Amino acid sequence: MGDLSQERAPIYEALQNFQKMRVVPFDVPGHKRGRGNPELAQLLGEKCVNMDVNSMKPLDNLCHPVSVIRDAEILAAEAFGAAHAFLMVGGTTSAVQSMVLSAAKRGEKIILPRNVHRSVMGAMVLCGAVPVYVNPECNEELGIPLGMSVAAVERAIRENPDAKAVLVNNPTYYGICSDLRAIVNLAHSHGMLCLADEAHGTHFYFGENLPVSAMAAGADMAAVSMHKSGGSLTQSSLLLTGPGVSEGYVRQIINLTQTTSGSYLLLSSLDISRRNLALRGREAFAQVCQMAEYARREINEIGGYYAYGRELINGDSIYDFDTTKLSVNTLHVGLAGIEVYDLLRDEYDIQIEFGDLGNILAYLSIGDRKRDIERLVSALSEVKRRFQREKAGLMSQEYMEPLVDVSPQDAFYAQKESLPIEETEGRVCSEFVMCYPPGIPILAPGERITREILDYIRYAKEKGCSMTGPEDAGIERLNVLK
């Protein structure tokens, strides 16, 4: 294994050595270092197509790593304070799903908040686990779901002592954090695992004065989206595990669904990003925090908008706040978040992360510059000047408590019929409906369709939210249980 310090990037180094060998490829991929697909080589460049190689002895194998990928995993685990780290090339979706599939089998319960990402619900469909929802509190003014209160988690554990795990979103898309340490302790004291969907919290491991990371809080598993705030290529992610979890079993679960042809572009990007964060993450994220605070002050001075931050902390359902998240409520400008999102893109060539009914999120990370922030602030000021309306009639995104009649798996695979959406009130849905982003289901398989939900879907469609999930792409019809 040799000397493994955080200065090393084993996969990247192995690829560099491999390039020098000038090997003649009689293996896949069939483009043969780009020669068979000149337009692709031109688009991505010689270097990129040369690095798009197959698993082989000098480069190790993601399904069963024994050399350079193994070394990269050891370094990642060390950098993130985990017992083990798995490099994931199916996005954080595959990390989340491997986490859920490792923790629960068919018919077993997982305690979780309802505002989870679609990947969690997808995992429930795959493994047959049964969700026990802890309904998050809501901030009425902002119309956003908050974290899980410790008392609510305790109640769910008391009522479901046979549950296998508690899953926490930390942070939420908006930057809200639950009291992770307390929830971990509760889960462990009742013999349950604690799983963290940390898709938006990569920087917690490297920043100062940021909320606690899942591994530092003692969680058993965490899905960490390196490509979001960590700087790796899209679709590359990490699954971290604590000492109480069997590495071999988790690897078997991952290998059920993850590709056997892991992309070396993605793997090397994880390796290089981990090195970058381990060596320079602290100062990089300190700058991100400063930029976000600067943006918050400037946006709040415009008036009408509310860029929220640590002042929301209440010690429980908002135990902490991720200050790198530039979440802005837009309702007092008389515009839905999705409308501001569309205006920024169409009128000002600014692409933010998402807009929902009442908020927008501008995602800040290690690649941002102060002048870009200034451009965003002045565009928001212009949007207010040009498009401001009265607040009347705007619907905020209050939380709707789901009525779960059937497990997600049973509902998804059940006998169903397709009905016009307006005729589905009172029926049990057998598919997902969500705005993407953020990808949190409005309806999940097994949930009863109410008038309130139908009104919400209609309003979100009218405002231009990008709706996904159902078999009918136009969302004019829904599949319901017969």
Secondary structure, 3 states (H helix, E strand, C coil): CCCCCCCCCHHHHHHHHHHHHCCCCCCCCCCCCCCCCHHHHHHHCHHHHHHCCCCEHHHECCCCCCCHHHHHHHHHHHHHCCCEEEEECCHHHHHHHHHHHHHCCCCCEEEEECCCCHHHHHHHHHHCCEEEEECCCEECCCCEECCCCHHHHHHHHHHCCCCCEEEEECCCCCCEECCHHHHHHHHHHCCCEEEEEECCCHHHHCCCCCCCCCCCCCCCEEEECHHHHCCCCCCCEEEEECCCCCHHHHHHHHHHHCCCCCCHHHHHHHHHHHHHHHHHHHHHHHHHHHHHHHHHHHHHHHCCCEECCHHHCCCCCCCEECCCEEEEECHHHCCCHHHHHHHHHHHHCCCCCEECCCEEEEECCCCCCHHHHHHHHHHHHHHHHHHCCCCCCCCCCCCCCCCECCCHHHHHHCCEEEEEHHHCCCCEECCCEEECCCCEEEECCCEECCHHHHHHHHHHHHCCCCEECCCCCCCCEEEEEC
